[in-house]
Amino acid sequence: MPQPSAREIIAANVRAELARRGLKQKDLAEHLRINQAGVSARVNRLTSFSAEELVATAAFLGVSVQVLVDAEPTAEAVAS
């Protein structure tokens, strides 16, 4: 089975962190100053997060960028 792409891993981790915190795509969109459709495209793997968006997303979610790019959950992600 092929390894998931970085886009897939990041999208899955952002979705998981949003859900863990009870946040909606709309909340992240407001923080990133993009529309909800733009966040939807990113979390549904239609487009990638830019480096700036990834850093801002991690800050918004209160996690490190590493948590969003890791294929395996880290202790930080599990503890939050």
N, C-alpha and C positions, 0 to 999 in steps of 0.2 A: 504494500500500500504506500503511495507516495506521501512524502512529508507535506504538511500544510505550509502554504506560503506565508510570508511575513504579513501580508494583507489579511489573510484568514485568521492568523493568530491574534493580531492586534484587534481586529473586529470582534472576535469572540471574547477577548479579555475586556474590551470596553463594554460590550453588552453585559457581561457578568458583573463588572464593577458597578454599572448603572443599576442593575437589578438588586445587587447586594445593598445598595444605599437607598433604594426606593425612588430613584430618580428616573426621569423620562428623557427621551431624545430631545424634547423641546427645551429642557433645562440646560443640557449641554450645548444646544444650538445657541441659546441666549448668551452663554458664557463665551463661546467661540465667535459670536457675532456673525453667524451664518444662519440660513433658514433650516427648518427642521428637515426638509427634503435633502439638504446637503449632509446632515448627520446621518439620515437614513441610508443614503448612498454609501457612506463610509462604513457603517456598522453592518451593512448587508453586502459588503465586499465589492460594490460596483466601482468604487474609486478608493484611493488610498488617503490616509491622513498625511498631511504635510508634516515636516519635522516640527514646525512651530505649533501646529494643531495638536500634535502628539504631546509636546511639552505642556501646553495649556490644558489639555484633557487630563493628563496625569495630575497636574496641580489642582484642577477642579475636583477630581475624585479623591484627592488626598493620598495618592500612591506615587511611587517612583515610576519613571518611564520604564525601568526594567520590568516592573510588574506587568506592564501592558505589552511588552515585546517578548516575554518569556513564554515558551511553549508549555512549560510545566508550571503549575501554581507554586509560588514561593511561600515561605512562612509568613511574609508580610501580607500577601493576598489572603491567605487562609485565616490570619488573625483578625483581619478587618471586617 
